Amino acid sequence: MPVPIPIAHLVPIPTNPNVHVMGSPPQIFNGDRQQADAFINELLTYIHVNIGVPGFESPMRKIAIALTYIKGDKVNRWVKRIAE
């Protein structure tokens, strides 16, 4: 069984203050089911490109970010329920 490393020996990795959001955000999804797969692919790519950027690490923030790109009469009520 491996011996655990004492907490005092762990070295924190400093954050890079120059990390910033990169890539193109996804197109707004308005509820058109024919565009759903394309939207999801664009959203996942955007999130993956920005791993390491503050805010993109938290699952709650990822959901909030995704919801900002879902807008329109067909989806507004759904977005509101998910956000709550």
C-alpha positions as CSV (number, residue, x, y, z in Angstrom):
1,M,0.0,0.0,0.0
2,P,1.5,3.4,-1.0
3,V,2.5,5.8,1.8
4,P,0.5,9.1,1.6
5,I,2.4,12.3,1.1
6,P,2.2,14.6,4.2
7,I,0.3,17.8,3.5
8,A,3.3,19.8,4.6
9,H,5.3,18.4,1.6
10,L,2.7,19.3,-1.0
11,V,3.7,22.4,-3.0
12,P,0.8,24.5,-4.3
13,I,0.8,25.3,-8.0
14,P,0.5,29.0,-8.5
15,T,-2.2,30.2,-10.9
16,N,-1.2,32.0,-14.0
17,P,-2.6,35.5,-13.9
18,N,-2.3,35.8,-17.7
19,V,-4.8,33.0,-18.5
20,H,-7.8,34.4,-20.4
21,V,-10.8,33.1,-22.3
22,M,-9.9,31.9,-25.8
23,G,-11.8,30.6,-28.8
24,S,-15.1,31.5,-30.2
25,P,-18.2,31.1,-28.0
26,P,-21.0,29.0,-29.4
27,Q,-23.8,30.4,-31.5
28,I,-26.9,31.2,-29.5
29,F,-29.2,28.2,-29.3
30,N,-32.8,29.2,-29.8
31,G,-34.4,25.8,-29.3
32,D,-34.2,24.6,-32.9
33,R,-33.6,20.9,-32.5
34,Q,-31.9,20.6,-35.9
35,Q,-29.1,22.9,-34.4
36,A,-28.9,21.1,-31.1
37,D,-25.9,18.8,-31.9
38,A,-24.0,21.7,-33.5
39,F,-24.6,23.8,-30.4
40,I,-23.5,21.1,-28.0
41,N,-20.3,20.5,-30.0
42,E,-19.5,24.2,-30.1
43,L,-20.2,24.6,-26.4
44,L,-18.0,21.6,-25.4
45,T,-15.2,22.8,-27.6
46,Y,-15.4,26.3,-26.1
47,I,-15.4,24.9,-22.5
48,H,-12.5,22.5,-23.3
49,V,-10.4,25.2,-24.9
50,N,-10.8,27.3,-21.7
51,I,-9.9,24.6,-19.1
52,G,-7.6,26.3,-16.6
53,V,-9.4,29.7,-17.0
54,P,-10.9,30.8,-13.7
55,G,-14.6,30.1,-13.8
56,F,-14.4,27.2,-16.3
57,E,-13.3,24.7,-13.6
58,S,-16.5,24.8,-11.6
59,P,-19.4,22.6,-12.8
60,M,-21.9,25.2,-11.6
61,R,-20.1,27.9,-13.6
62,K,-20.0,25.7,-16.7
63,I,-23.8,25.3,-16.5
64,A,-24.3,29.0,-16.0
65,I,-22.0,29.8,-19.0
66,A,-24.0,27.3,-21.1
67,L,-27.3,28.9,-20.1
68,T,-26.1,32.3,-21.3
69,Y,-25.9,30.9,-24.8
70,I,-29.5,29.4,-24.8
71,K,-32.0,32.1,-25.5
72,G,-35.4,32.5,-27.3
73,D,-39.1,32.0,-26.9
74,K,-38.8,28.2,-27.2
75,V,-36.3,27.8,-24.4
76,N,-36.6,30.8,-22.0
77,R,-38.9,28.9,-19.5
78,W,-36.5,25.9,-19.6
79,V,-33.5,28.1,-19.0
80,K,-35.2,29.8,-16.1
81,R,-36.1,26.4,-14.4
82,I,-32.5,25.1,-14.8
83,A,-31.0,28.4,-13.5
84,E,-33.2,28.2,-10.4
